């Protein structure tokens, strides 16, 4: 497989994962107070939403690169 075809497959997989998952979550720790032996930490859980249009756009771009990578080059 050529480089464009490999990149196309990767983009299709990433787009499908983003489409079905809808986003991802992560935790963010913030130290608020340090009082001697006592350490107070606040943990916030953040969620990032991936728009459906962006996921579909990445899949379409991946298909286009896959098709472009499979075409024989004209000399």
N, C-alpha and C positions, 0 to 999 in steps of 0.2 A: 504494500500500500504506500502511496505517496504521502507526503506531509500534509497536503490539504485534506485528503480523505481521512487521515487519522484525526486531524483537528476537527473535522466535521462530525465524526463519530463521538468525540469527546463532548462537543457542544450539544449534540442530541441527547446524550446521557445526562449532562448537567441540566439541560432544559426540562427533561422529563422528571428528574428528581425535584427540581424547583416547582414544577407544575403540581406534582402530587403531594409534596410536603407543604407547600404554601408559604414557607418561611423557615426561620430557624430561631432558636432561643439561646441566650447565653446569660451567665450570671456576672454581676459586677459588684465587687467588694469595695467598701469605702470605710476606712478607719475614721471614726468620729471622735473618740476620746481614748486617751492612754493615761489612766490614773494608777500609777505604780504597778502593782501586780495585776490589776484589772484592765483588760483591753476590750473596748466596746467596738464592735464591727457591725455595719449594716450591709446586708446582702440584698441587692436588687436583681430581680429576674427581668431581663429585657427580651422582647420578641420583635424580630424584624420580619415584616411581611414582604414577600416577593410578589409584585403584581403579575397577574395572569398574562397580560399583554407582553410583558418582558419575557416570560417563560416561553410563550408561543413564538416570539421573535427570535429567541436564541435557537429554538428547534428549527425554524425555517432557515436561519442562517447556517445551521449545521447541515441541513439537507442540501442547501445550495453548494456548500464547500465539498460535501461528499460527492455530488454530481460533478463538480468542476475538477475534483481530484481524480476521478475515474476516467475522464475523457483523455484520449490520446492527444499528445501535443502535435500541432501542425508544424511541419518543417518548412 
